[in-house]
Amino acid sequence: MAVPAQDLHEEPRVVLSARGLSKSFGAFLAVRDVDLDIEHARVHALIGPNGAGKTTVFNLLTKFLQPTAGSITLLGTDITKTSPDKVARMGLVRSFQISAVFPHLTVLDNVRVALQRPNGLSTQFWLPTSALDRLNDRADELIETVGLKRERNAIAADLSYGRKRVLEIATTLALDPKVLLLDEPMAGMGQEDIGTVSNIIREVAKTRAVLMVEHNLSVVADICHQVTVLQRGEILAEGDYATVSKDERVRLAYMGTEDA
Ligand SMILES: Nc1ncnc2c1ncn2[C@@H]1O[C@H](COP(=O)(O)OP(=O)(O)OP(=O)(O)O)[C@@H](O)[C@H]1O
């Protein structure tokens, strides 16, 4: 199944790209010569079997790991040697960077705290709650975007697992990322939450690029415009889901089933 063209709201253009990206751990080459183009207003999936190098590519793109070779460009700027906090400030945000939900705070306060972070990597705990009041409108907007209006004043610890993950996405969106990287956003979720989070990702990708590692192939088929398949650190195939799922090498290497 291909994501319908009418889902594309803004002109796609490359916002994040990698060329010849490689990473060795000692003698082991975990990522080999990877070229990637991530486009604005699109959801791009990175898939592949366990150990294919997906997390390593994420860590390279967000600068948590330094590449052994290759280059990375974000919004026209070479970020190959830029620090993770600087690339976060430039708009490349990975969900776990700020995904710590404070269990004792309400949904609203979690989002307000996220909104006052300068770059998602630190929090000014000494700010009085009153100083956060000016953030209420934006916080409520985000809470509405992710569908947490009913839980606005609930304590985060009381939310279900799925709703907590949704709150994490809201706190990530508080940084207004231009490129959002999500590592297995559906992991551990039930069908209903998967539907909700799929809708949120579809919605937020109308105005930004999303790159996600995802094992759930029906989610990939449902919401991803572009799919890159990694195997043993190398790109095996690329294209829309309909194309890569028909690729015999992909079926053999990764999906291996008739219904993939
Ligand atoms: N810090 C490290 N030191 C040594 N080897 C590593 C390191 N990080 C990852 N690797 C190896 O690199 C390869 C790719 O790992 P990576 O975690 O990127 O794969 P993945 O596709 O994310 O896998 P999974 O789907 O299981 O999370 C694996 O063989 C892994 O053991």
The ligand as an SDF file (V2000), in Angstrom:
LIG
                    3D

 31 33  0  0  0  0  0  0  0  0999 V2000
   29.2140    0.7630   20.6410 N   0  0  0  0  0  0  0  0  0  0  0  0
   29.3220   -0.3460   19.9080 C   0  0  0  0  0  0  0  0  0  0  0  0
   30.4260   -1.1150   19.9510 N   0  0  0  0  0  0  0  0  0  0  0  0
   30.5460   -2.2200   19.1920 C   0  0  0  0  0  0  0  0  0  0  0  0
   29.5940   -2.6710   18.3310 N   0  0  0  0  0  0  0  0  0  0  0  0
   28.4590   -1.9580   18.2720 C   0  0  0  0  0  0  0  0  0  0  0  0
   28.2560   -0.7750   19.0370 C   0  0  0  0  0  0  0  0  0  0  0  0
   27.0230   -0.2730   18.7340 N   0  0  0  0  0  0  0  0  0  0  0  0
   26.4970   -1.1260   17.8290 C   0  0  0  0  0  0  0  0  0  0  0  0
   27.3560   -2.1260   17.5450 N   0  0  0  0  0  0  0  0  0  0  0  0
   27.1330   -3.2190   16.5840 C   0  0  0  0  0  0  0  0  0  0  0  0
   26.7990   -2.6330   15.3380 O   0  0  0  0  0  0  0  0  0  0  0  0
   25.7870   -3.3950   14.6900 C   0  0  0  0  0  0  0  0  0  0  0  0
   24.6060   -2.5110   14.3900 C   0  0  0  0  0  0  0  0  0  0  0  0
   23.9400   -2.2330   15.6320 O   0  0  0  0  0  0  0  0  0  0  0  0
   22.6400   -1.3060   15.7150 P   0  0  0  0  0  0  0  0  0  0  0  0
   22.2550   -1.2400   17.1520 O   0  0  0  0  0  0  0  0  0  0  0  0
   22.9000   -0.0430   15.0030 O   0  0  0  0  0  0  0  0  0  0  0  0
   21.5780   -2.1690   14.8950 O   0  0  0  0  0  0  0  0  0  0  0  0
   19.9890   -1.9910   14.8070 P   0  0  0  0  0  0  0  0  0  0  0  0
   19.6330   -2.1410   13.3770 O   0  0  0  0  0  0  0  0  0  0  0  0
   19.5740   -0.7480   15.4990 O   0  0  0  0  0  0  0  0  0  0  0  0
   19.4870   -3.2720   15.6170 O   0  0  0  0  0  0  0  0  0  0  0  0
   18.1350   -3.4870   16.4910 P   0  0  0  0  0  0  0  0  0  0  0  0
   17.0000   -3.5640   15.5240 O   0  0  0  0  0  0  0  0  0  0  0  0
   18.4090   -4.8150   17.1290 O   0  0  0  0  0  0  0  0  0  0  0  0
   18.0480   -2.3520   17.4620 O   0  0  0  0  0  0  0  0  0  0  0  0
   25.4680   -4.5730   15.5900 C   0  0  0  0  0  0  0  0  0  0  0  0
   26.2120   -5.6850   15.1480 O   0  0  0  0  0  0  0  0  0  0  0  0
   25.9580   -4.1040   16.9490 C   0  0  0  0  0  0  0  0  0  0  0  0
   26.3610   -5.2050   17.7460 O   0  0  0  0  0  0  0  0  0  0  0  0
  1  2  1  0
  2  3  1  0
  2  7  2  0
  3  4  2  0
  4  5  1  0
  5  6  2  0
  6  7  1  0
  6 10  1  0
  7  8  1  0
  8  9  2  0
  9 10  1  0
 10 11  1  0
 11 12  1  0
 11 30  1  0
 12 13  1  0
 13 14  1  0
 13 28  1  0
 14 15  1  0
 15 16  1  0
 16 17  2  0
 16 18  1  0
 16 19  1  0
 19 20  1  0
 20 21  2  0
 20 22  1  0
 20 23  1  0
 23 24  1  0
 24 25  2  0
 24 26  1  0
 24 27  1  0
 28 29  1  0
 28 30  1  0
 30 31  1  0
M  END
$$$$
